[in-house]
């Protein structure tokens, strides 16, 4: 057999084997991971709560410290309205898509008021005395924009339902706490906070017309 007739074989672990009949043998490496990462369950800490609402939305916060003051996006994702099974408190929790990082986490009160955006019927604004999205409580003015009018109306309806629940079934707001030592001064303080929130909300609502979202951003809300 001459050299030209001898089979040619490439015997390298990372190459293909080639013989004179033209057949190829694919090298199929099996790589084992150096480190095996266990699946981690994301704990939502919502076992003691029931959903009143779950809906997609885009969240903004009003930054009064910037010059000029402006609306800043906090994230797009799933918004939940949760009612505690025992004490009937209601809170709103929103997590960003993919990262599941919390961008809103605050309790509702009976005196909160939703303000509609004058430039669109798919967004609402309201103020909260303490939002815990950054773990540390912080007063915020928030705007929530929805993918369509129907979802905006649904949010408004559930928001008003929550206020009624808080006023009638939540001991913190329906007067039952007076038996446990709550004073009328506390009620006056809450009323002052409410008046202040409403005043700030009215002032900030005037800037809602500046809150414009592009069409491609609206698609993110819908999806």
Beta strands, then each sheet from edge to edge (+ up, - down):
strand 1: 17-18
strand 2: 24-25
strand 3: 49-63
strand 4: 70-84
strand 5: 90-96
strand 6: 102-107
strand 7: 115-116
strand 8: 123-131
strand 9: 138-145
sheet 1: 1+ 2-
sheet 2: 6+ 5- 4+ 3- 9+ 8- 7+
end
